[in-house]
Amino acid sequence: MIARVALWEPMPTDDRDWVIEAAAAVAGVRATYHLLDPATGNGLSIAVFDNDEAAAAAGVAIRRRAADIGWNDQPRPRFVSETYYQVIRGKP
């Protein structure tokens, strides 16, 4: 398993349920979360995948959905950093 963690400063609070839905529809996506620190407004996007292929497929699905709904037709905030981790312990 692998996990993707993206740091947002600040975390966008607009409607991004479509991101979660697009990723969740991909085989091999175990979990997707957007987390917000209410004190700072910063946040994390966390997703857990079976493997690199599932992570890549989720990225494709998200980009495809963004294009379909015209999400990129205007400037949007972007995460500050993105890191992929190997999951070494946990319970699915």
N, C-alpha and C positions, 0 to 999 in steps of 0.2 A: 504494500500500500504506500501511497504517497499523499502528501498534503500540500496544498498551495495556501500561502498566507500573504495577503496584500495589506499594506498599511495605508490608511487614508488620513490626511491632515488638512481639512476636516473630512469627516465621513459625509458623503452626500445623503440628504434625507428625502430627496425626491423619490417618486415611485420607481423602484427597480425590481419589483417582484418578477418581472419578465426575465431577468438574469437568472434568478433562482430556478424558475420554471424551465428555462431553456437548458440549463445544466442538468437538472434533475431528470430530464427526459432521455439522457444519454446513458446507455448501458455502462456499468462500471463506475458510476458516480455514486458514492456512498452517502455523502452529506454535503450540504452547502449552508453557510451562515453568513449573515452580515451582523457585526457586533458594533455597538456604539457606547462610548464612554460619555455619559451625560454631563459629567463635570467639564470635560475639555472639548467635546464635539468631535474628537478623533475616533477612528474606528478600525476594525479589521474585517476583511473578507476571508473566510476560511472555507476550503473545500477539501474533501477527502475522496481519493480515487483508488480504484483497484491497481492501476498501473499508469505508465506514461501515456499509453495509447488512449486510455479513457480521459485523461487530463487534456490531451490534444483535441480529442473529439468534442469535449465540452467547450473548449475555446472556439472551435469552429461553429458549434451550435449557437453560442452566444453572439459571435460576430454576424452570423447569418440572421439571427432574430433582430439584432440592432439595425441591420440594413433593411430588413422587411418593414420595420416600424418607423424608419427614418430617424433613428436615434442620433446618428452622427451628422445630421443636417445642421446642427448648431454646436458650438463649442461646449464641452462638458468637462467637469473636473476629472482628473486621473489620479490613480493611486500613486503614492510616493515611492513605494518599493514593493517588489514581488519576489517571494522566495519559495522554492519547492523543497520539501523535506521528505526524507525517507521516514516512514512510520516504523519505529522499532519496538514500541510497546503500545498496548491498548486493547480494548475489547470492542469488536464490531457489533 
